Amino acid sequence: MSDLQKYKNKRMKKDPEFWKNYDERFETFKLGLLLKKARMEAGLTQEQIAQQLHTTKSVISRMENHSTDIRLSTLEKFARAVGKDIHVALV
C-alpha cells in the first residue's frame, strides 16, 4: 500500500467529510496542473496568457490553482494560446 493510500485511509477514519467529492476535486486539481504545465512549456507567463485571453493575471492564476467551473470556450482559448488542442471525452 502506498504512503498516499495509507494517509487517505487514516484521514478518512478521522474525517469522512473531507473525502466527499474527493475524486471530482482531484480531477479539477489535475486540470489546473495541466494548464500550468502547458503554459510553462510554451514559455509564457500568466500575464501573457491573460493578455491573449483578454482577461487578468488573477483569472489565469485561479484557473491554474483551483480550476473549477472553467468554460470549455475558455479552455479552448487557453489551449490555442499555448499551442495545444483540447480533446473532450465522455467515459
SULDATA-V139483 format. One record per residue. N is the residue number from 0. RES is the residue in one letter. PHI is phi in degrees with one decimal (999 if undefined). PSI is psi as a letter, one per 30 degrees, with the letter a starting at -180 (NA if undefined). D_LAST is the distance of its C-alpha to the last C-alpha in Angstrom with 2 decimals. Layout:
n res phi psi d_last
N RES PHI PSI D_LAST
N RES PHI PSI D_LAST
//
This chain:
n res phi psi d_last
0 M 999 k 27.07
1 S -71.7 l 26.44
2 D -60.9 e 28.45
3 L -62.8 e 25.41
4 Q -63.8 e 24.45
5 K -61.2 e 28.14
6 Y -61.5 e 28.27
7 K -59.6 e 25.24
8 N -62.6 e 26.84
9 K -64.1 e 30.18
10 R -66.8 e 28.94
11 M -62.5 e 26.96
12 K -65.3 e 30.23
13 K -77.1 e 32.15
14 D -145.3 i 29.78
15 P -60.5 f 26.91
16 E -62.7 e 26.44
17 F -57.2 e 25.46
18 W -89.1 f 22.22
19 K -62.5 k 21.01
20 N 61.3 g 17.81
21 Y -56.9 e 18.14
22 D -60.6 e 14.49
23 E -65.0 e 14.04
24 R -64.5 e 17.37
25 F -65.6 e 16.61
26 E -64.0 e 13.64
27 T -68.4 e 16.14
28 F -61.6 e 18.74
29 K -63.6 e 16.87
30 L -60.3 e 16.38
31 G -58.8 e 20.11
32 L -63.8 e 20.95
33 L -62.4 e 19.16
34 L -63.2 e 21.14
35 K -62.2 e 24.32
36 K -60.8 e 24.00
37 A -62.8 e 23.49
38 R -63.7 e 26.46
39 M -67.1 e 28.62
40 E -63.3 e 27.90
41 A -79.2 f 29.00
42 G 73.8 g 32.14
43 L -111.4 l 31.83
44 T -91.1 l 32.81
45 Q -60.0 e 31.16
46 E -62.9 e 34.17
47 Q -65.5 e 33.65
48 I -64.0 e 30.02
49 A -58.2 e 31.26
50 Q -62.2 e 33.95
51 Q -67.7 e 31.60
52 L -92.4 g 29.34
53 H 55.8 h 32.53
54 T -142.3 a 31.83
55 T -110.2 l 33.18
56 K -59.5 e 32.68
57 S -65.6 e 31.87
58 V -66.1 e 28.84
59 I -64.4 e 27.54
60 S -59.8 e 28.38
61 R -62.1 e 26.45
62 M -60.8 e 23.34
63 E -77.5 f 23.74
64 N -101.3 f 24.82
65 H -156.0 i 22.85
66 S -81.4 i 20.29
67 T -96.9 k 19.41
68 D 56.3 h 19.16
69 I -87.7 k 19.42
70 R -68.4 k 19.33
71 L -59.6 e 17.22
72 S -62.4 e 20.63
73 T -69.8 e 21.99
74 L -61.6 e 19.31
75 E -63.3 e 20.08
76 K -64.7 e 23.77
77 F -60.7 e 23.41
78 A -59.0 e 21.63
79 R -60.5 e 24.44
80 A -63.4 f 27.02
81 V -103.1 g 26.01
82 G 76.3 g 25.60
83 K -121.1 l 21.82
84 D -117.5 l 19.04
85 I -103.6 k 15.82
86 H -123.4 k 12.56
87 V -110.2 k 9.72
88 A -136.3 k 6.14
89 L -101.3 k 3.78
90 V -124.3 NA 0.00
//
